[in-house]
Amino acid sequence: MRRPAAAAYSAWYVLQNGVGRGLLVLAALALAASLHLPAVADGIMLVQAGAFWMGRDDGAPEEAPLHRVYVRDVWIERHKVTNAEFAAFLNAVGRTTSTGERRFDWDDADARIHRIACAGTQSAPDRRAPESCAGAPTANPWVADPGFERHPAVEVSWFGARDYCAWRGRRLPTEAEWEKAARGDDRRPYPWGTAPPAPHLAVFGRPYNATEPGDARPAGAGPSGVQDLLGNLREWTASVLRAYPYRVDAGPAAWDGQGRVVVRGASHDDPAATLHVATRRSYDRRGAAAGHHVVGFRCATSEDLGEMAPGRR
């Protein structure tokens, strides 16, 4: 039987098991809340509301000053969106927006998603492959390159990232939400704490385009359990670049095509010295309309996802 949402669980348990056991459950729930354990639901993690330290005073000018910012509850995907996941999106909605922006740079040499030719079709795909087309959603479906299905998706434009998240009923995270997921309640320089970057914590210092699956380094996760925040690929956000400090609840905060859009995190070919949770990069509209071999993304939502999956830890 499916249990009710966490908020009603204690009452349900009392009815099912009596007052004594119900009180034990209430105590356990209170202890879990006091420990701020990360909540898990369908591969997405709860970053709990609260104030945190954003920015730094010992970095680039646009990262200063170190200041306090309040962020509301937000659920952020534990991993970056993969090539296989984005290929499914391309098959569902197409490679360009209704206004002509590219969602994905399919003709870039760095792309890890290509079309395959199916028997009996005449349209020429970007790359032919021997895989079966049984059950393919289109005549020449988009497919992640063999061996790169679980790698984070590269060459996705900001518009493609935005549309993918909307397709999932989600959105891109703001830069403040991203940094709180990476930093938690303290001033740590890395998601995992203060230890210097190491290969078991993050993907960095690699050759050009040498990404890896993003779920292989749980030791590098942030305080809320979000993984692969530094390294592998930088990440698109929903935020327009503004000077610190600014109120995250006061507009204009969302990028609307004017000015520059913020990119957070680090890439697989960034050196260790550049890894920091406060690092800010940005692109103008031309850069945001293109994909890049160093930029990926993940989605977020402000919707209360309610019941927690059994994998809560």
C-alpha positions as CSV (number, residue, x, y, z in Angstrom):
1,M,0.0,0.0,0.0
2,R,1.3,3.5,-0.8
3,R,1.9,5.6,2.3
4,P,0.7,9.1,2.5
5,A,2.9,12.2,2.2
6,A,5.4,12.9,4.9
7,A,3.3,15.6,6.5
8,A,0.4,13.1,7.2
9,Y,2.5,10.1,7.8
10,S,2.7,10.3,11.6
11,A,-1.1,10.5,11.9
12,W,-1.6,7.5,9.5
13,Y,0.9,5.5,11.6
14,V,-0.9,6.2,14.8
15,L,-4.1,4.9,13.3
16,Q,-2.4,1.8,12.0
17,N,-0.1,0.9,14.9
18,G,-1.4,2.6,18.1
19,V,-0.4,5.7,20.1
20,G,2.9,4.3,21.5
21,R,4.5,3.5,18.2
22,G,3.1,6.7,16.7
23,L,4.9,8.7,19.3
24,L,8.1,7.0,18.4
25,V,7.6,7.9,14.8
26,L,6.9,11.6,15.7
27,A,10.2,11.6,17.6
28,A,12.1,10.1,14.7
29,L,10.6,12.7,12.3
30,A,11.6,15.5,14.6
31,L,15.1,14.1,14.8
32,A,15.4,13.9,11.0
33,A,14.2,17.5,10.7
34,S,16.8,18.7,13.2
35,L,19.6,17.0,11.3
36,H,18.5,18.6,8.0
37,L,18.8,15.3,6.1
38,P,18.6,15.6,2.3
39,A,15.3,14.5,0.9
40,V,15.2,12.3,-2.2
41,A,12.4,12.1,-4.7
42,D,12.9,10.7,-8.2
43,G,16.6,11.7,-8.4
44,I,15.9,15.3,-7.2
45,M,17.2,16.7,-3.9
46,L,15.6,19.2,-1.5
47,V,17.8,22.2,-0.8
48,Q,16.2,23.5,2.4
49,A,15.2,27.2,2.8
50,G,17.5,29.4,4.7
51,A,20.3,32.0,4.6
52,F,23.8,31.1,3.4
53,W,27.0,32.9,2.5
54,M,27.2,33.7,-1.2
55,G,30.2,35.0,-3.1
56,R,33.8,35.5,-1.9
57,D,36.2,38.3,-1.2
58,D,39.3,36.6,-2.5
59,G,38.2,35.9,-6.1
60,A,37.3,37.8,-9.2
61,P,35.6,41.3,-8.7
62,E,32.2,40.0,-9.9
63,E,32.3,37.4,-7.1
64,A,32.6,39.9,-4.3
65,P,31.6,40.7,-1.7
66,L,30.9,37.7,0.5
67,H,27.3,38.3,1.6
68,R,24.3,36.6,3.2
69,V,21.4,35.5,0.9
70,Y,18.2,33.9,1.8
71,V,16.9,31.1,-0.5
72,R,13.5,29.4,-0.3
73,D,13.0,25.7,-0.5
74,V,14.0,24.3,-3.9
75,W,14.4,20.8,-5.3
76,I,17.4,20.4,-7.6
77,E,18.2,17.4,-9.7
78,R,21.0,15.3,-8.2
79,H,22.8,14.9,-11.6
80,K,23.3,16.9,-14.7
81,V,21.0,16.0,-17.6
82,T,22.6,13.3,-19.7
83,N,23.0,12.8,-23.5
84,A,20.4,10.0,-23.5
85,E,17.9,12.2,-21.6
86,F,18.4,15.1,-24.0
87,A,18.2,12.9,-27.0
88,A,14.7,11.8,-25.9
89,F,13.7,15.5,-25.6
90,L,15.0,16.2,-29.1
91,N,12.9,13.4,-30.5
92,A,9.8,14.8,-28.7
93,V,10.1,18.5,-29.5
94,G,12.7,19.0,-32.2
95,R,16.1,20.7,-32.4
96,T,15.0,24.3,-32.8
97,T,12.6,26.6,-30.9
98,S,9.5,28.2,-32.5
99,T,11.5,31.4,-33.0
100,G,14.4,29.6,-34.6
101,E,17.0,29.3,-31.8
102,R,19.0,26.2,-31.7
103,R,18.4,23.9,-28.8
104,F,21.5,21.9,-29.6
105,D,24.5,22.3,-31.8
106,W,24.0,19.1,-33.7
107,D,26.7,19.9,-36.3
108,D,29.4,20.6,-33.8
109,A,32.3,18.1,-33.7
110,D,32.0,18.0,-29.9
111,A,28.3,16.9,-30.0
112,R,27.6,13.5,-28.4
113,I,24.1,13.1,-29.8
114,H,23.5,12.3,-33.5
115,R,20.7,11.0,-35.7
116,I,20.8,7.5,-37.0
117,A,19.4,6.2,-40.3
118,C,16.5,3.8,-40.1
119,A,15.8,1.3,-42.9
120,G,13.3,2.6,-45.5
121,T,13.9,6.3,-44.9
122,Q,15.3,8.7,-47.4
123,S,16.3,11.7,-45.1
124,A,20.0,11.9,-44.5
125,P,20.9,11.8,-40.8
126,D,23.9,13.6,-39.4
127,R,25.5,10.3,-38.5
128,R,24.7,6.7,-39.5
129,A,24.8,4.0,-36.9
130,P,24.0,0.3,-36.9
131,E,21.6,0.3,-33.9
132,S,18.1,-1.0,-34.4
133,C,15.3,1.5,-35.0
134,A,12.6,-0.7,-33.4
135,G,10.4,1.5,-31.4
136,A,12.1,4.7,-32.6
137,P,9.9,7.8,-32.0
138,T,10.9,9.4,-35.3
139,A,12.1,8.2,-38.7
140,N,15.6,9.2,-38.0
141,P,15.8,9.4,-34.2
142,W,18.3,11.3,-32.1
143,V,20.5,8.9,-30.2
144,A,23.4,9.4,-27.7
145,D,26.7,8.2,-29.1
146,P,27.6,4.7,-27.8
147,G,29.4,4.9,-24.5
148,F,28.3,8.5,-23.8
149,E,24.6,7.8,-22.9
150,R,25.2,8.5,-19.2
151,H,27.7,11.4,-19.7
152,P,26.3,14.9,-19.1
153,A,24.9,16.5,-22.3
154,V,27.2,18.9,-24.1
155,E,26.5,21.4,-26.8
156,V,23.1,22.3,-25.4
157,S,22.2,26.0,-25.7
158,W,20.6,28.0,-22.9
159,F,17.4,27.8,-24.9
160,G,17.6,24.1,-25.2
161,A,18.3,23.8,-21.4
162,R,15.4,26.1,-20.6
163,D,13.0,24.1,-22.9
164,Y,14.1,20.7,-21.7
165,C,13.4,21.7,-18.1
166,A,10.0,23.1,-19.0
167,W,9.3,19.8,-20.9
168,R,10.0,18.0,-17.6
169,G,7.7,20.5,-15.7
170,R,10.7,22.1,-14.1
171,R,13.0,25.1,-14.7
172,L,16.7,26.1,-14.6
173,P,17.9,26.9,-11.1
174,T,18.9,30.5,-10.2
175,E,22.6,31.0,-9.4
176,A,21.7,31.5,-5.7
177,E,19.9,28.2,-5.6
178,W,22.8,26.5,-7.3
179,E,25.4,28.0,-4.9
180,K,23.3,27.1,-1.9
181,A,23.1,23.5,-3.1
182,A,26.9,23.5,-3.5
183,R,27.7,25.4,-0.3
184,G,25.1,24.7,2.3
185,D,25.1,26.9,5.5
186,D,28.9,27.5,5.7
187,R,31.5,29.3,3.7
188,R,33.1,26.1,2.2
189,P,35.0,26.6,-1.1
190,Y,33.9,23.2,-2.5
191,P,30.7,21.2,-2.3
192,W,32.4,18.4,-0.3
193,G,34.0,20.8,2.2
194,T,37.5,22.3,2.4
195,A,39.7,19.4,1.1
196,P,41.5,20.3,-2.1
197,P,40.0,18.9,-5.4
198,A,40.9,15.3,-6.0
199,P,39.9,12.8,-8.7
200,H,37.6,10.9,-6.4
201,L,35.7,14.1,-5.7
202,A,35.4,15.8,-9.1
203,V,36.1,15.6,-12.8
204,F,38.7,18.3,-13.6
205,G,42.1,18.7,-15.3
206,R,41.1,16.4,-18.1
207,P,41.8,16.5,-21.9
208,Y,39.4,18.4,-24.1
209,N,35.9,16.8,-24.1
210,A,36.9,14.1,-21.7
211,T,33.6,14.0,-19.7
212,E,32.5,11.1,-17.4
213,P,29.2,9.9,-16.1
214,G,28.1,12.3,-13.3
215,D,27.0,9.7,-10.8
216,A,30.4,8.1,-10.1
217,R,31.6,10.5,-7.4
218,P,29.1,10.6,-4.5
219,A,31.9,11.7,-2.1
220,G,32.0,15.0,-4.0
221,A,28.3,15.8,-3.4
222,G,27.2,19.1,-1.8
223,P,25.5,19.3,1.7
224,S,22.0,18.5,0.2
225,G,23.2,15.5,-1.8
226,V,23.4,17.2,-5.2
227,Q,26.3,15.6,-7.1
228,D,28.8,16.7,-9.8
229,L,28.4,20.4,-9.0
230,L,32.1,21.2,-9.6
231,G,33.8,19.6,-12.6
232,N,32.6,17.6,-15.6
233,L,30.6,20.5,-17.1
234,R,29.7,24.1,-16.0
235,E,26.0,24.7,-15.8
236,W,23.4,27.1,-17.2
237,T,21.3,29.0,-14.7
238,A,18.2,31.2,-15.0
239,S,20.0,34.3,-13.6
240,V,21.0,37.5,-15.4
241,L,24.5,38.7,-14.4
242,R,24.2,41.5,-11.8
243,A,26.6,43.0,-9.4
244,Y,26.6,41.7,-5.8
245,P,24.9,42.1,-3.5
246,Y,21.4,41.9,-4.9
247,R,18.1,40.6,-3.6
248,V,17.3,37.3,-5.2
249,D,13.6,38.0,-4.8
250,A,13.7,41.4,-6.6
251,G,13.7,41.7,-10.3
252,P,15.0,41.7,-12.9
253,A,16.6,38.4,-11.8
254,A,15.7,36.0,-14.6
255,W,17.6,36.3,-17.9
256,D,15.3,37.4,-20.7
257,G,17.8,37.6,-23.5
258,Q,19.2,41.0,-22.6
259,G,22.6,41.4,-20.8
260,R,24.4,38.3,-19.8
261,V,23.2,34.9,-18.4
262,V,25.2,33.3,-15.5
263,V,27.0,30.0,-15.8
264,R,28.1,28.2,-12.6
265,G,30.4,25.4,-11.7
266,A,33.5,24.0,-13.5
267,S,34.4,21.9,-16.5
268,H,36.3,18.7,-17.0
269,D,39.2,20.6,-18.6
270,D,39.4,23.3,-15.9
271,P,42.5,23.2,-13.7
272,A,42.1,22.6,-10.0
273,A,43.0,26.1,-9.1
274,T,39.9,27.5,-10.8
275,L,37.4,25.2,-8.9
276,H,35.3,27.1,-6.4
277,V,31.6,27.2,-5.6
278,A,31.5,31.0,-5.9
279,T,33.0,31.2,-9.4
280,R,30.8,33.1,-11.9
281,R,31.0,33.0,-15.7
282,S,28.5,34.4,-18.2
283,Y,27.5,34.6,-21.8
284,D,25.8,37.2,-23.9
285,R,22.8,36.3,-26.0
286,R,25.0,35.1,-28.9
287,G,26.9,32.8,-26.5
288,A,23.7,31.6,-24.9
289,A,22.2,30.7,-28.2
290,A,25.1,28.3,-28.9
291,G,26.1,25.0,-27.3
292,H,29.5,24.6,-25.7
293,H,31.7,21.6,-24.9
294,V,32.2,23.0,-21.3
295,V,28.6,23.7,-20.4
296,G,25.7,21.4,-19.4
297,F,22.8,21.8,-17.1
298,R,20.4,20.4,-14.5
299,C,16.8,21.3,-13.6
300,A,15.1,22.5,-10.5
301,T,11.5,23.2,-9.2
302,S,10.0,25.2,-6.4
303,E,7.0,22.8,-6.3
304,D,6.7,20.8,-3.0
305,L,7.3,17.2,-4.2
306,G,5.7,15.9,-1.0
307,E,6.4,12.2,-0.2
308,M,10.0,11.3,0.0
309,A,11.4,8.3,-1.8
310,P,12.6,5.2,0.2
311,G,16.2,6.3,-0.7
312,R,16.2,9.1,1.8
313,R,19.5,9.2,3.7
